[in-house]
Amino acid sequence: MAVLAGCSLTPTYQRPDAPVAAQFPPGGASEGPVAAALPWREFVGDERTRALVELALQRNRDLRVAALAVEQARAALGVQRADRLPTVGVGVSAERTSRDDLYSAGVVLSSYEIDLFGRVRALTDAAAARLLASDEARRAATLSLVAAVADTELALRGDDALIAATAQVLAAREATAALVRTRVAG
């Protein structure tokens, strides 16, 4: 039984070859940290944009749902890991009758599945993979929100600059029109 319990029929995962080159050609990006690994606070340099991103991160419902999904996956992994161990219960009881007292105590092994073919281990591995996937989904949602807020802030600033430039051009044209009217009147 012990030898069979150590066996697993779960196939080992073989990562397929990527359809791209193993290395980029020389002359690419310079040495340094990868942009995805940087904390967003280091990547976003403007204080106003940082404050807007903080506010968006605090109040975004989709981000809260993603965080709750991570916690749910973490709890599911804990439950799945618990299935690998036997469930043991301890009980004590006392009974008094008119003639004598009866005491009993016991240990009960209520359920345990011997993992002969690796089913429980595979389910645990799948739960761990779901936890990693939901954590990466939460991280992706956070990065998407940061990018959307920063992009919107930059677009707003660009639009404000265009409005200011348009106002200057309008003022210059009105001054030119006033000069032309003065010349025509003269």
Disulfide bonds with the S-S distance in Angstrom:
none
